[in-house]
Amino acid sequence: MRSLQDRHSSVTVCPRCGANLAERTVKQGPRTGNKFLGCSSYPKCRFTLN
Ligand SMILES: [Zn+2]
């Protein structure tokens, strides 16, 4: 099962809509500066991945 998780950690496609995920940085709030993956079709699709 561990190898399966490794594959998922490198996923760059949104599992909800199939669009690419883009790396973004939190610009406000308590987590400012943290990087996360957000769906490129935001705000249509609000999927995010930490
Ligand atoms: Zn999406």
mmCIF file of the protein (N, C-alpha, C, O) and its ligand, coordinates in Angstrom:
data_MODEL
# 
_entry.id   MODEL 
# 
loop_
_entity.id 
_entity.type 
_entity.pdbx_number_of_molecules 
1 polymer     1 
2 non-polymer 1 
# 
_entity_poly.entity_id                      1 
_entity_poly.type                           'polypeptide(L)' 
_entity_poly.nstd_linkage                   no 
_entity_poly.nstd_monomer                   no 
_entity_poly.pdbx_seq_one_letter_code       MRSLQDRHSSVTVCPRCGANLAERTVKQGPRTGNKFLGCSSYPKCRFTLN 
_entity_poly.pdbx_seq_one_letter_code_can   MRSLQDRHSSVTVCPRCGANLAERTVKQGPRTGNKFLGCSSYPKCRFTLN 
_entity_poly.pdbx_strand_id                 A 
# 
loop_
_entity_poly_seq.entity_id 
_entity_poly_seq.num 
_entity_poly_seq.mon_id 
_entity_poly_seq.hetero 
1 1  MET n 
1 2  ARG n 
1 3  SER n 
1 4  LEU n 
1 5  GLN n 
1 6  ASP n 
1 7  ARG n 
1 8  HIS n 
1 9  SER n 
1 10 SER n 
1 11 VAL n 
1 12 THR n 
1 13 VAL n 
1 14 CYS n 
1 15 PRO n 
1 16 ARG n 
1 17 CYS n 
1 18 GLY n 
1 19 ALA n 
1 20 ASN n 
1 21 LEU n 
1 22 ALA n 
1 23 GLU n 
1 24 ARG n 
1 25 THR n 
1 26 VAL n 
1 27 LYS n 
1 28 GLN n 
1 29 GLY n 
1 30 PRO n 
1 31 ARG n 
1 32 THR n 
1 33 GLY n 
1 34 ASN n 
1 35 LYS n 
1 36 PHE n 
1 37 LEU n 
1 38 GLY n 
1 39 CYS n 
1 40 SER n 
1 41 SER n 
1 42 TYR n 
1 43 PRO n 
1 44 LYS n 
1 45 CYS n 
1 46 ARG n 
1 47 PHE n 
1 48 THR n 
1 49 LEU n 
1 50 ASN n 
# 
loop_
_struct_asym.id 
_struct_asym.entity_id 
A 1 
B 2 
# 
loop_
_chem_comp.id 
_chem_comp.type 
_chem_comp.mon_nstd_flag 
ALA 'L-peptide linking' y 
ARG 'L-peptide linking' y 
ASN 'L-peptide linking' y 
ASP 'L-peptide linking' y 
CYS 'L-peptide linking' y 
GLN 'L-peptide linking' y 
GLU 'L-peptide linking' y 
GLY 'peptide linking'   y 
HIS 'L-peptide linking' y 
LEU 'L-peptide linking' y 
LYS 'L-peptide linking' y 
MET 'L-peptide linking' y 
PHE 'L-peptide linking' y 
PRO 'L-peptide linking' y 
SER 'L-peptide linking' y 
THR 'L-peptide linking' y 
TYR 'L-peptide linking' y 
VAL 'L-peptide linking' y 
ZN  non-polymer         . 
# 
_pdbx_entity_nonpoly.entity_id   2 
_pdbx_entity_nonpoly.name        ? 
_pdbx_entity_nonpoly.comp_id     ZN 
# 
_pdbx_nonpoly_scheme.asym_id         B 
_pdbx_nonpoly_scheme.entity_id       2 
_pdbx_nonpoly_scheme.mon_id          ZN 
_pdbx_nonpoly_scheme.ndb_seq_num     1 
_pdbx_nonpoly_scheme.pdb_seq_num     101 
_pdbx_nonpoly_scheme.auth_seq_num    101 
_pdbx_nonpoly_scheme.pdb_mon_id      ZN 
_pdbx_nonpoly_scheme.auth_mon_id     ZN 
_pdbx_nonpoly_scheme.pdb_strand_id   A 
_pdbx_nonpoly_scheme.pdb_ins_code    . 
# 
loop_
_atom_site.group_PDB 
_atom_site.id 
_atom_site.type_symbol 
_atom_site.label_atom_id 
_atom_site.label_alt_id 
_atom_site.label_comp_id 
_atom_site.label_asym_id 
_atom_site.label_entity_id 
_atom_site.label_seq_id 
_atom_site.pdbx_PDB_ins_code 
_atom_site.Cartn_x 
_atom_site.Cartn_y 
_atom_site.Cartn_z 
_atom_site.occupancy 
_atom_site.B_iso_or_equiv 
_atom_site.pdbx_formal_charge 
_atom_site.auth_seq_id 
_atom_site.auth_comp_id 
_atom_site.auth_asym_id 
_atom_site.auth_atom_id 
_atom_site.pdbx_PDB_model_num 
ATOM   1   N  N  . MET A 1 1  ? 0.818   -1.220 0.000   1.00 0.00 ? 1   MET A N  1 
ATOM   2   C  CA . MET A 1 1  ? 0.000   0.000  0.000   1.00 0.00 ? 1   MET A CA 1 
ATOM   3   C  C  . MET A 1 1  ? 0.844   1.258  0.000   1.00 0.00 ? 1   MET A C  1 
ATOM   4   O  O  . MET A 1 1  ? 0.404   2.322  -0.437  1.00 0.00 ? 1   MET A O  1 
ATOM   5   N  N  . ARG A 1 2  ? 2.071   1.119  0.500   1.00 0.00 ? 2   ARG A N  1 
ATOM   6   C  CA . ARG A 1 2  ? 2.908   2.308  0.584   1.00 0.00 ? 2   ARG A CA 1 
ATOM   7   C  C  . ARG A 1 2  ? 3.250   2.848  -0.816  1.00 0.00 ? 2   ARG A C  1 
ATOM   8   O  O  . ARG A 1 2  ? 3.288   4.060  -1.024  1.00 0.00 ? 2   ARG A O  1 
ATOM   9   N  N  . SER A 1 3  ? 3.495   1.947  -1.761  1.00 0.00 ? 3   SER A N  1 
ATOM   10  C  CA . SER A 1 3  ? 3.839   2.391  -3.111  1.00 0.00 ? 3   SER A CA 1 
ATOM   11  C  C  . SER A 1 3  ? 2.659   3.123  -3.752  1.00 0.00 ? 3   SER A C  1 
ATOM   12  O  O  . SER A 1 3  ? 2.844   4.028  -4.566  1.00 0.00 ? 3   SER A O  1 
ATOM   13  N  N  . LEU A 1 4  ? 1.455   2.723  -3.377  1.00 0.00 ? 4   LEU A N  1 
ATOM   14  C  CA . LEU A 1 4  ? 0.275   3.397  -3.912  1.00 0.00 ? 4   LEU A CA 1 
ATOM   15  C  C  . LEU A 1 4  ? 0.219   4.840  -3.418  1.00 0.00 ? 4   LEU A C  1 
ATOM   16  O  O  . LEU A 1 4  ? -0.103  5.755  -4.177  1.00 0.00 ? 4   LEU A O  1 
ATOM   17  N  N  . GLN A 1 5  ? 0.534   5.031  -2.148  1.00 0.00 ? 5   GLN A N  1 
ATOM   18  C  CA . GLN A 1 5  ? 0.522   6.387  -1.600  1.00 0.00 ? 5   GLN A CA 1 
ATOM   19  C  C  . GLN A 1 5  ? 1.590   7.262  -2.249  1.00 0.00 ? 5   GLN A C  1 
ATOM   20  O  O  . GLN A 1 5  ? 1.383   8.452  -2.488  1.00 0.00 ? 5   GLN A O  1 
ATOM   21  N  N  . ASP A 1 6  ? 2.733   6.647  -2.527  1.00 0.00 ? 6   ASP A N  1 
ATOM   22  C  CA . ASP A 1 6  ? 3.791   7.411  -3.176  1.00 0.00 ? 6   ASP A CA 1 
ATOM   23  C  C  . ASP A 1 6  ? 3.323   7.926  -4.531  1.00 0.00 ? 6   ASP A C  1 
ATOM   24  O  O  . ASP A 1 6  ? 3.619   9.054  -4.925  1.00 0.00 ? 6   ASP A O  1 
ATOM   25  N  N  . ARG A 1 7  ? 2.596   7.086  -5.220  1.00 0.00 ? 7   ARG A N  1 
ATOM   26  C  CA . ARG A 1 7  ? 2.090   7.526  -6.520  1.00 0.00 ? 7   ARG A CA 1 
ATOM   27  C  C  . ARG A 1 7  ? 1.118   8.682  -6.356  1.00 0.00 ? 7   ARG A C  1 
ATOM   28  O  O  . ARG A 1 7  ? 1.147   9.650  -7.117  1.00 0.00 ? 7   ARG A O  1 
ATOM   29  N  N  . HIS A 1 8  ? 0.269   8.569  -5.366  1.00 0.00 ? 8   HIS A N  1 
ATOM   30  C  CA . HIS A 1 8  ? -0.725  9.618  -5.178  1.00 0.00 ? 8   HIS A CA 1 
ATOM   31  C  C  . HIS A 1 8  ? -0.098  10.937 -4.764  1.00 0.00 ? 8   HIS A C  1 
ATOM   32  O  O  . HIS A 1 8  ? -0.627  12.005 -5.071  1.00 0.00 ? 8   HIS A O  1 
ATOM   33  N  N  . SER A 1 9  ? 1.029   10.866 -4.069  1.00 0.00 ? 9   SER A N  1 
ATOM   34  C  CA . SER A 1 9  ? 1.650   12.101 -3.610  1.00 0.00 ? 9   SER A CA 1 
ATOM   35  C  C  . SER A 1 9  ? 2.197   12.918 -4.770  1.00 0.00 ? 9   SER A C  1 
ATOM   36  O  O  . SER A 1 9  ? 2.429   14.119 -4.631  1.00 0.00 ? 9   SER A O  1 
ATOM   37  N  N  . SER A 1 10 ? 2.405   12.271 -5.913  1.00 0.00 ? 10  SER A N  1 
ATOM   38  C  CA . SER A 1 10 ? 2.955   13.012 -7.047  1.00 0.00 ? 10  SER A CA 1 
ATOM   39  C  C  . SER A 1 10 ? 1.871   13.343 -8.073  1.00 0.00 ? 10  SER A C  1 
ATOM   40  O  O  . SER A 1 10 ? 2.164   13.778 -9.186  1.00 0.00 ? 10  SER A O  1 
ATOM   41  N  N  . VAL A 1 11 ? 0.625   13.130 -7.680  1.00 0.00 ? 11  VAL A N  1 
ATOM   42  C  CA . VAL A 1 11 ? -0.470  13.418 -8.606  1.00 0.00 ? 11  VAL A CA 1 
ATOM   43  C  C  . VAL A 1 11 ? -0.550  14.914 -8.887  1.00 0.00 ? 11  VAL A C  1 
ATOM   44  O  O  . VAL A 1 11 ? -0.432  15.732 -7.974  1.00 0.00 ? 11  VAL A O  1 
ATOM   45  N  N  . THR A 1 12 ? -0.748  15.265 -10.146 1.00 0.00 ? 12  THR A N  1 
ATOM   46  C  CA . THR A 1 12 ? -0.837  16.681 -10.494 1.00 0.00 ? 12  THR A CA 1 
ATOM   47  C  C  . THR A 1 12 ? -2.132  16.982 -11.221 1.00 0.00 ? 12  THR A C  1 
ATOM   48  O  O  . THR A 1 12 ? -2.279  18.043 -11.828 1.00 0.00 ? 12  THR A O  1 
ATOM   49  N  N  . VAL A 1 13 ? -3.065  16.054 -11.162 1.00 0.00 ? 13  VAL A N  1 
ATOM   50  C  CA . VAL A 1 13 ? -4.343  16.263 -11.834 1.00 0.00 ? 13  VAL A CA 1 
ATOM   51  C  C  . VAL A 1 13 ? -5.461  16.214 -10.808 1.00 0.00 ? 13  VAL A C  1 
ATOM   52  O  O  . VAL A 1 13 ? -5.476  15.355 -9.927  1.00 0.00 ? 13  VAL A O  1 
ATOM   53  N  N  . CYS A 1 14 ? -6.384  17.136 -10.931 1.00 0.00 ? 14  CYS A N  1 
ATOM   54  C  CA . CYS A 1 14 ? -7.501  17.196 -9.996  1.00 0.00 ? 14  CYS A CA 1 
ATOM   55  C  C  . CYS A 1 14 ? -8.358  15.941 -10.105 1.00 0.00 ? 14  CYS A C  1 
ATOM   56  O  O  . CYS A 1 14 ? -8.813  15.606 -11.199 1.00 0.00 ? 14  CYS A O  1 
ATOM   57  N  N  . PRO A 1 15 ? -8.590  15.237 -8.995  1.00 0.00 ? 15  PRO A N  1 
ATOM   58  C  CA . PRO A 1 15 ? -9.407  14.024 -9.020  1.00 0.00 ? 15  PRO A CA 1 
ATOM   59  C  C  . PRO A 1 15 ? -10.887 14.320 -9.223  1.00 0.00 ? 15  PRO A C  1 
ATOM   60  O  O  . PRO A 1 15 ? -11.666 13.415 -9.521  1.00 0.00 ? 15  PRO A O  1 
ATOM   61  N  N  . ARG A 1 16 ? -11.272 15.556 -9.067  1.00 0.00 ? 16  ARG A N  1 
ATOM   62  C  CA . ARG A 1 16 ? -12.688 15.895 -9.205  1.00 0.00 ? 16  ARG A CA 1 
ATOM   63  C  C  . ARG A 1 16 ? -13.057 16.233 -10.641 1.00 0.00 ? 16  ARG A C  1 
ATOM   64  O  O  . ARG A 1 16 ? -14.079 15.768 -11.147 1.00 0.00 ? 16  ARG A O  1 
ATOM   65  N  N  . CYS A 1 17 ? -12.230 17.042 -11.303 1.00 0.00 ? 17  CYS A N  1 
ATOM   66  C  CA . CYS A 1 17 ? -12.610 17.516 -12.637 1.00 0.00 ? 17  CYS A CA 1 
ATOM   67  C  C  . CYS A 1 17 ? -11.573 17.181 -13.696 1.00 0.00 ? 17  CYS A C  1 
ATOM   68  O  O  . CYS A 1 17 ? -11.842 17.373 -14.882 1.00 0.00 ? 17  CYS A O  1 
ATOM   69  N  N  . GLY A 1 18 ? -10.405 16.692 -13.319 1.00 0.00 ? 18  GLY A N  1 
ATOM   70  C  CA . GLY A 1 18 ? -9.407  16.277 -14.298 1.00 0.00 ? 18  GLY A CA 1 
ATOM   71  C  C  . GLY A 1 18 ? -8.501  17.389 -14.774 1.00 0.00 ? 18  GLY A C  1 
ATOM   72  O  O  . GLY A 1 18 ? -7.603  17.146 -15.580 1.00 0.00 ? 18  GLY A O  1 
ATOM   73  N  N  . ALA A 1 19 ? -8.713  18.614 -14.292 1.00 0.00 ? 19  ALA A N  1 
ATOM   74  C  CA . ALA A 1 19 ? -7.847  19.721 -14.671 1.00 0.00 ? 19  ALA A CA 1 
ATOM   75  C  C  . ALA A 1 19 ? -6.504  19.604 -13.962 1.00 0.00 ? 19  ALA A C  1 
ATOM   76  O  O  . ALA A 1 19 ? -6.377  18.871 -12.980 1.00 0.00 ? 19  ALA A O  1 
ATOM   77  N  N  . ASN A 1 20 ? -5.515  20.315 -14.452 1.00 0.00 ? 20  ASN A N  1 
ATOM   78  C  CA . ASN A 1 20 ? -4.216  20.284 -13.796 1.00 0.00 ? 20  ASN A CA 1 
ATOM   79  C  C  . ASN A 1 20 ? -4.279  20.989 -12.457 1.00 0.00 ? 20  ASN A C  1 
ATOM   80  O  O  . ASN A 1 20 ? -5.073  21.907 -12.255 1.00 0.00 ? 20  ASN A O  1 
ATOM   81  N  N  . LEU A 1 21 ? -3.422  20.538 -11.539 1.00 0.00 ? 21  LEU A N  1 
ATOM   82  C  CA . LEU A 1 21 ? -3.286  21.235 -10.272 1.00 0.00 ? 21  LEU A CA 1 
ATOM   83  C  C  . LEU A 1 21 ? -2.109  22.201 -10.380 1.00 0.00 ? 21  LEU A C  1 
ATOM   84  O  O  . LEU A 1 21 ? -1.084  21.886 -10.985 1.00 0.00 ? 21  LEU A O  1 
ATOM   85  N  N  . ALA A 1 22 ? -2.269  23.360 -9.795  1.00 0.00 ? 22  ALA A N  1 
ATOM   86  C  CA . ALA A 1 22 ? -1.213  24.359 -9.817  1.00 0.00 ? 22  ALA A CA 1 
ATOM   87  C  C  . ALA A 1 22 ? -0.713  24.601 -8.406  1.00 0.00 ? 22  ALA A C  1 
ATOM   88  O  O  . ALA A 1 22 ? -1.504  24.624 -7.462  1.00 0.00 ? 22  ALA A O  1 
ATOM   89  N  N  . GLU A 1 23 ? 0.590   24.781 -8.252  1.00 0.00 ? 23  GLU A N  1 
ATOM   90  C  CA . GLU A 1 23 ? 1.134   25.061 -6.936  1.00 0.00 ? 23  GLU A CA 1 
ATOM   91  C  C  . GLU A 1 23 ? 0.861   26.509 -6.577  1.00 0.00 ? 23  GLU A C  1 
ATOM   92  O  O  . GLU A 1 23 ? 1.160   27.426 -7.343  1.00 0.00 ? 23  GLU A O  1 
ATOM   93  N  N  . ARG A 1 24 ? 0.300   26.694 -5.420  1.00 0.00 ? 24  ARG A N  1 
ATOM   94  C  CA . ARG A 1 24 ? -0.041  28.043 -4.956  1.00 0.00 ? 24  ARG A CA 1 
ATOM   95  C  C  . ARG A 1 24 ? 0.530   28.258 -3.563  1.00 0.00 ? 24  ARG A C  1 
ATOM   96  O  O  . ARG A 1 24 ? 0.909   27.311 -2.873  1.00 0.00 ? 24  ARG A O  1 
ATOM   97  N  N  . THR A 1 25 ? 0.581   29.508 -3.171  1.00 0.00 ? 25  THR A N  1 
ATOM   98  C  CA . THR A 1 25 ? 1.065   29.843 -1.843  1.00 0.00 ? 25  THR A CA 1 
ATOM   99  C  C  . THR A 1 25 ? -0.022  30.575 -1.084  1.00 0.00 ? 25  THR A C  1 
ATOM   100 O  O  . THR A 1 25 ? -0.675  31.464 -1.630  1.00 0.00 ? 25  THR A O  1 
ATOM   101 N  N  . VAL A 1 26 ? -0.218  30.210 0.164   1.00 0.00 ? 26  VAL A N  1 
ATOM   102 C  CA . VAL A 1 26 ? -1.215  30.887 0.997   1.00 0.00 ? 26  VAL A CA 1 
ATOM   103 C  C  . VAL A 1 26 ? -0.785  32.331 1.202   1.00 0.00 ? 26  VAL A C  1 
ATOM   104 O  O  . VAL A 1 26 ? 0.332   32.601 1.643   1.00 0.00 ? 26  VAL A O  1 
ATOM   105 N  N  . LYS A 1 27 ? -1.686  33.259 0.876   1.00 0.00 ? 27  LYS A N  1 
ATOM   106 C  CA . LYS A 1 27 ? -1.315  34.670 0.945   1.00 0.00 ? 27  LYS A CA 1 
ATOM   107 C  C  . LYS A 1 27 ? -1.943  35.398 2.122   1.00 0.00 ? 27  LYS A C  1 
ATOM   108 O  O  . LYS A 1 27 ? -1.631  36.561 2.378   1.00 0.00 ? 27  LYS A O  1 
ATOM   109 N  N  . GLN A 1 28 ? -2.813  34.727 2.823   1.00 0.00 ? 28  GLN A N  1 
ATOM   110 C  CA . GLN A 1 28 ? -3.406  35.371 3.994   1.00 0.00 ? 28  GLN A CA 1 
ATOM   111 C  C  . GLN A 1 28 ? -3.833  34.326 5.003   1.00 0.00 ? 28  GLN A C  1 
ATOM   112 O  O  . GLN A 1 28 ? -3.943  33.145 4.675   1.00 0.00 ? 28  GLN A O  1 
ATOM   113 N  N  . GLY A 1 29 ? -4.073  34.756 6.217   1.00 0.00 ? 29  GLY A N  1 
ATOM   114 C  CA . GLY A 1 29 ? -4.484  33.833 7.266   1.00 0.00 ? 29  GLY A CA 1 
ATOM   115 C  C  . GLY A 1 29 ? -3.296  33.274 8.013   1.00 0.00 ? 29  GLY A C  1 
ATOM   116 O  O  . GLY A 1 29 ? -2.151  33.642 7.754   1.00 0.00 ? 29  GLY A O  1 
ATOM   117 N  N  . PRO A 1 30 ? -3.581  32.376 8.949   1.00 0.00 ? 30  PRO A N  1 
ATOM   118 C  CA . PRO A 1 30 ? -2.537  31.846 9.836   1.00 0.00 ? 30  PRO A CA 1 
ATOM   119 C  C  . PRO A 1 30 ? -1.523  30.965 9.124   1.00 0.00 ? 30  PRO A C  1 
ATOM   120 O  O  . PRO A 1 30 ? -0.463  30.675 9.679   1.00 0.00 ? 30  PRO A O  1 
ATOM   121 N  N  . ARG A 1 31 ? -1.827  30.535 7.909   1.00 0.00 ? 31  ARG A N  1 
ATOM   122 C  CA . ARG A 1 31 ? -0.911  29.637 7.200   1.00 0.00 ? 31  ARG A CA 1 
ATOM   123 C  C  . ARG A 1 31 ? -0.195  30.345 6.063   1.00 0.00 ? 31  ARG A C  1 
ATOM   124 O  O  . ARG A 1 31 ? 0.252   29.697 5.116   1.00 0.00 ? 31  ARG A O  1 
ATOM   125 N  N  . THR A 1 32 ? -0.080  31.642 6.139   1.00 0.00 ? 32  THR A N  1 
ATOM   126 C  CA . THR A 1 32 ? 0.591   32.414 5.100   1.00 0.00 ? 32  THR A CA 1 
ATOM   127 C  C  . THR A 1 32 ? 1.968   31.859 4.803   1.00 0.00 ? 32  THR A C  1 
ATOM   128 O  O  . THR A 1 32 ? 2.755   31.584 5.710   1.00 0.00 ? 32  THR A O  1 
ATOM   129 N  N  . GLY A 1 33 ? 2.246   31.699 3.525   1.00 0.00 ? 33  GLY A N  1 
ATOM   130 C  CA . GLY A 1 33 ? 3.555   31.211 3.112   1.00 0.00 ? 33  GLY A CA 1 
ATOM   131 C  C  . GLY A 1 33 ? 3.582   29.718 2.847   1.00 0.00 ? 33  GLY A C  1 
ATOM   132 O  O  . GLY A 1 33 ? 4.504   29.217 2.205   1.00 0.00 ? 33  GLY A O  1 
ATOM   133 N  N  . ASN A 1 34 ? 2.584   29.009 3.333   1.00 0.00 ? 34  ASN A N  1 
ATOM   134 C  CA . ASN A 1 34 ? 2.518   27.568 3.065   1.00 0.00 ? 34  ASN A CA 1 
ATOM   135 C  C  . ASN A 1 34 ? 2.161   27.323 1.605   1.00 0.00 ? 34  ASN A C  1 
ATOM   136 O  O  . ASN A 1 34 ? 1.381   28.066 1.009   1.00 0.00 ? 34  ASN A O  1 
ATOM   137 N  N  . LYS A 1 35 ? 2.737   26.282 1.045   1.00 0.00 ? 35  LYS A N  1 
ATOM   138 C  CA . LYS A 1 35 ? 2.417   25.941 -0.336  1.00 0.00 ? 35  LYS A CA 1 
ATOM   139 C  C  . LYS A 1 35 ? 1.384   24.836 -0.370  1.00 0.00 ? 35  LYS A C  1 
ATOM   140 O  O  . LYS A 1 35 ? 1.381   23.949 0.484   1.00 0.00 ? 35  LYS A O  1 
ATOM   141 N  N  . PHE A 1 36 ? 0.519   24.893 -1.347  1.00 0.00 ? 36  PHE A N  1 
ATOM   142 C  CA . PHE A 1 36 ? -0.464  23.842 -1.530  1.00 0.00 ? 36  PHE A CA 1 
ATOM   143 C  C  . PHE A 1 36 ? -0.792  23.727 -3.009  1.00 0.00 ? 36  PHE A C  1 
ATOM   144 O  O  . PHE A 1 36 ? -0.454  24.607 -3.800  1.00 0.00 ? 36  PHE A O  1 
ATOM   145 N  N  . LEU A 1 37 ? -1.448  22.645 -3.374  1.00 0.00 ? 37  LEU A N  1 
ATOM   146 C  CA . LEU A 1 37 ? -1.874  22.459 -4.749  1.00 0.00 ? 37  LEU A CA 1 
ATOM   147 C  C  . LEU A 1 37 ? -3.343  22.817 -4.863  1.00 0.00 ? 37  LEU A C  1 
ATOM   148 O  O  . LEU A 1 37 ? -4.177  22.341 -4.093  1.00 0.00 ? 37  LEU A O  1 
ATOM   149 N  N  . GLY A 1 38 ? -3.644  23.654 -5.824  1.00 0.00 ? 38  GLY A N  1 
ATOM   150 C  CA . GLY A 1 38 ? -5.028  24.036 -6.049  1.00 0.00 ? 38  GLY A CA 1 
ATOM   151 C  C  . GLY A 1 38 ? -5.423  23.735 -7.489  1.00 0.00 ? 38  GLY A C  1 
ATOM   152 O  O  . GLY A 1 38 ? -4.593  23.794 -8.396  1.00 0.00 ? 38  GLY A O  1 
ATOM   153 N  N  . CYS A 1 39 ? -6.688  23.415 -7.690  1.00 0.00 ? 39  CYS A N  1 
ATOM   154 C  CA . CYS A 1 39 ? -7.177  23.114 -9.032  1.00 0.00 ? 39  CYS A CA 1 
ATOM   155 C  C  . CYS A 1 39 ? -7.079  24.354 -9.909  1.00 0.00 ? 39  CYS A C  1 
ATOM   156 O  O  . CYS A 1 39 ? -7.391  25.464 -9.478  1.00 0.00 ? 39  CYS A O  1 
ATOM   157 N  N  . SER A 1 40 ? -6.637  24.145 -11.159 1.00 0.00 ? 40  SER A N  1 
ATOM   158 C  CA . SER A 1 40 ? -6.453  25.285 -12.059 1.00 0.00 ? 40  SER A CA 1 
ATOM   159 C  C  . SER A 1 40 ? -7.781  25.827 -12.553 1.00 0.00 ? 40  SER A C  1 
ATOM   160 O  O  . SER A 1 40 ? -7.817  26.905 -13.148 1.00 0.00 ? 40  SER A O  1 
ATOM   161 N  N  . SER A 1 41 ? -8.880  25.107 -12.322 1.00 0.00 ? 41  SER A N  1 
ATOM   162 C  CA . SER A 1 41 ? -10.178 25.636 -12.750 1.00 0.00 ? 41  SER A CA 1 
ATOM   163 C  C  . SER A 1 41 ? -10.902 26.325 -11.600 1.00 0.00 ? 41  SER A C  1 
ATOM   164 O  O  . SER A 1 41 ? -12.100 26.596 -11.685 1.00 0.00 ? 41  SER A O  1 
ATOM   165 N  N  . TYR A 1 42 ? -10.160 26.610 -10.511 1.00 0.00 ? 42  TYR A N  1 
ATOM   166 C  CA . TYR A 1 42 ? -10.719 27.424 -9.443  1.00 0.00 ? 42  TYR A CA 1 
ATOM   167 C  C  . TYR A 1 42 ? -11.152 28.758 -10.033 1.00 0.00 ? 42  TYR A C  1 
ATOM   168 O  O  . TYR A 1 42 ? -10.421 29.261 -10.887 1.00 0.00 ? 42  TYR A O  1 
ATOM   169 N  N  . PRO A 1 43 ? -12.277 29.387 -9.662  1.00 0.00 ? 43  PRO A N  1 
ATOM   170 C  CA . PRO A 1 43 ? -13.164 28.953 -8.565  1.00 0.00 ? 43  PRO A CA 1 
ATOM   171 C  C  . PRO A 1 43 ? -14.259 27.977 -8.972  1.00 0.00 ? 43  PRO A C  1 
ATOM   172 O  O  . PRO A 1 43 ? -15.088 27.603 -8.143  1.00 0.00 ? 43  PRO A O  1 
ATOM   173 N  N  . LYS A 1 44 ? -14.275 27.561 -10.232 1.00 0.00 ? 44  LYS A N  1 
ATOM   174 C  CA . LYS A 1 44 ? -15.266 26.558 -10.636 1.00 0.00 ? 44  LYS A CA 1 
ATOM   175 C  C  . LYS A 1 44 ? -15.152 25.318 -9.764  1.00 0.00 ? 44  LYS A C  1 
ATOM   176 O  O  . LYS A 1 44 ? -16.147 24.798 -9.261  1.00 0.00 ? 44  LYS A O  1 
ATOM   177 N  N  . CYS A 1 45 ? -13.930 24.860 -9.599  1.00 0.00 ? 45  CYS A N  1 
ATOM   178 C  CA . CYS A 1 45 ? -13.661 23.700 -8.772  1.00 0.00 ? 45  CYS A CA 1 
ATOM   179 C  C  . CYS A 1 45 ? -12.752 24.134 -7.656  1.00 0.00 ? 45  CYS A C  1 
ATOM   180 O  O  . CYS A 1 45 ? -11.696 24.714 -7.909  1.00 0.00 ? 45  CYS A O  1 
ATOM   181 N  N  . ARG A 1 46 ? -13.128 23.871 -6.443  1.00 0.00 ? 46  ARG A N  1 
ATOM   182 C  CA . ARG A 1 46 ? -12.365 24.368 -5.297  1.00 0.00 ? 46  ARG A CA 1 
ATOM   183 C  C  . ARG A 1 46 ? -11.496 23.296 -4.661  1.00 0.00 ? 46  ARG A C  1 
ATOM   184 O  O  . ARG A 1 46 ? -11.135 23.400 -3.488  1.00 0.00 ? 46  ARG A O  1 
ATOM   185 N  N  . PHE A 1 47 ? -11.165 22.287 -5.415  1.00 0.00 ? 47  PHE A N  1 
ATOM   186 C  CA . PHE A 1 47 ? -10.345 21.222 -4.853  1.00 0.00 ? 47  PHE A CA 1 
ATOM   187 C  C  . PHE A 1 47 ? -8.952  21.747 -4.515  1.00 0.00 ? 47  PHE A C  1 
ATOM   188 O  O  . PHE A 1 47 ? -8.321  22.417 -5.333  1.00 0.00 ? 47  PHE A O  1 
ATOM   189 N  N  . THR A 1 48 ? -8.487  21.452 -3.344  1.00 0.00 ? 48  THR A N  1 
ATOM   190 C  CA . THR A 1 48 ? -7.116  21.795 -2.958  1.00 0.00 ? 48  THR A CA 1 
ATOM   191 C  C  . THR A 1 48 ? -6.470  20.604 -2.274  1.00 0.00 ? 48  THR A C  1 
ATOM   192 O  O  . THR A 1 48 ? -7.143  19.737 -1.718  1.00 0.00 ? 48  THR A O  1 
ATOM   193 N  N  . LEU A 1 49 ? -5.149  20.586 -2.331  1.00 0.00 ? 49  LEU A N  1 
ATOM   194 C  CA . LEU A 1 49 ? -4.386  19.488 -1.764  1.00 0.00 ? 49  LEU A CA 1 
ATOM   195 C  C  . LEU A 1 49 ? -3.229  20.092 -0.995  1.00 0.00 ? 49  LEU A C  1 
ATOM   196 O  O  . LEU A 1 49 ? -2.484  20.914 -1.528  1.00 0.00 ? 49  LEU A O  1 
ATOM   197 N  N  . ASN A 1 50 ? -3.078  19.691 0.249   1.00 0.00 ? 50  ASN A N  1 
ATOM   198 C  CA . ASN A 1 50 ? -1.978  20.243 1.047   1.00 0.00 ? 50  ASN A CA 1 
ATOM   199 C  C  . ASN A 1 50 ? -0.656  19.542 0.737   1.00 0.00 ? 50  ASN A C  1 
ATOM   200 O  O  . ASN A 1 50 ? 0.375   19.881 1.319   1.00 0.00 ? 50  ASN A O  1 
HETATM 201 ZN ZN . ZN  B 2 .  ? -10.788 20.487 -10.153 1.00 0.00 2 101 ZN  A ZN 1 
# 
